[in-house]
Amino acid sequence: MKDVGKLMMVIGCLLLLVGFVVWFGEDKLKWFGHLPGDIHIRKPGMSFFMPVTSMILVSIGLSLIIWLIRRFV
């Protein structure tokens, strides 16, 4: 049961860190969602947005975080 508590504390700290980065780094994160490979189609009456490259970066980052947690916890 201690392992679950430790894991929850690590995940909570990571979420808090991500929250601060998004909150205070809002001006610096404007590039996110506007990378080459992100699809944005605008036509009269409709708009379509698919952030392919941005989601690949998020996936790589989350995979790295999960790997680090499993490695050191």
Residue, then its C-alpha position, 0 to 999 in steps of 0.5 A: m500500500k505504501d507503493v501506491g501512496k508514493l506513486m500518487m505523491v509523485i503523480g501529484c507533484l508532476l501535475l502541480l509542476v505541469g500546472f505551474v508551467v502552463w500557468f506561468g509559461e502561457d506566453k512561452l507555450k504559444w508554439f504548442g499546437h502550431l508545429p509543422g505537422d499540426i493540421h488546421i483547416r478553415k473553411p466557411g462554416m467549419s474549422f478542423f484542427m488536429p495537432v498531430t506533431s504536438m500530440i506526438l511530443v506529449s506522448i514522448g514526454l508522458s512515456l519518459i515520465i512514466w518510464l522514470i517513475r517505474r525506474f525509480v519508484 
